[in-house]
Amino acid sequence: MNTATYGAAAAASAATENTSTHALYRKISWRLIPLLFVCYIFNYLDRTNIGYAQLQMKADLGFGDAVFGLGAGVFFIGYALFEIPSNVMLARVGMRATLLRIMALWGLASAATLFVTTPTQFYVLRFLVGVFEAGFAPGVLFYLTLWFPAQQRARATALFFMAYGAAPIVAGPLAGLTMTYLDGALSLRGWQWLFVVEGLPCVLLGVLAYRWLDNRSEEAGWLTSQEKAQVRRDLAQEQAIGGGAPQSFGSALRNPQVWLLGFISFLVILGIYAMSFWQPTLLQSMGLSVLQIGFYSVVPAALGIAATLVVARHSDRTQERRWHFAVGAVLGAVGLSLTTLFMHSPWAAVACLSLSAMGVSSAFAVLWAVPASLLAKDAAAVGIALITTLGGTAGVVAPVMVGAIKSATGGFSLSLYILSGALVLAAALMVAAGPRRRVA
């Protein structure tokens, strides 16, 4: 066989292998991601629904902005305290049992919020929802590392995190319709129905996840033996190439890059949760009704999804993470800052919030493709949980901070500038000190 013929044959073989690999991971994605996507939507709904519920709860229960801000913060205290223990347990018992436990308990606790009449009851239930939700997002991220090698992982992660962008598309209209048209049904207020409608389905989703998912590719009856072997081979090759990655829980905790990513995550999530919780109130201050607020909220979310898909695909193709993250974070900061100029124009404000959502959503998805490339499988569960725990503390700070500033100044402008600064700092840290090696 001459050189030209050999080269052509090798190229054809490589193309066939790439097609086969793409088909395999597309098959895995279609099996795993849709259910995890829906679960994440309900995760978002149950942690942020008080942002909509407060539009009626304030008048019914006499709660002020400070009570709601503290209630949102208490959620993340429970979440942060139990994040790492939940992921350690996940590594031992598997994803199926973990999702069943997490979703059933958080769904019941969230639904029970309909019985709240005092601030103390509100704080206790929000704390419990945080405890029970702990470990969900980092658990799924760890779970994806058991199925997808680095070259496929950013896309899989982005598909999962697109639920975070899709959730407001569901959350806004669902909250608006529920609180408007179920208000008074069975002698319950609209906000009470909201907790029922968004809490109880989580129990059913937990049962479905237990029956549908497999803990590892070796257990998947829907994969052929050849496909299982390829997944094992791809993941083993990744571990061999990344030989310098931390190999134990302790080394993951001692890795400065893990702590840096945790702080960067904190800065990004500061903006995400502040806007998730307070955006309905911001739009209400512009004179919109509950139903209008629900539908206006769809626009930033939809554009955020589109941006996430494009950026994640390009990041995977180029195997570059730092600048993809940084550009998105800066765009998010610009969008929030511009919002302060249009506080009396709902559509202009929504346009600026959409720019912010496009930047932050895409940056957040790219950020979560980084940790697994730094950590060996044994350390990934704890490393990812540590990063999400550090990031999750922003959930304690953001709602309380925005509520306090709003009470002191009567508006949102100062908060938006602070959140913009946090995003710019996150971009600068990623570019200056973030992981520099390309993903193998």
Summary of the structure (lengths in Angstrom):
residues: 440
radius of gyration: 22.0
end to end distance: 32.3
largest distance: 84.4
contacts: 1663
relative contact order: 0.15
helix: 85%
strand: 0%
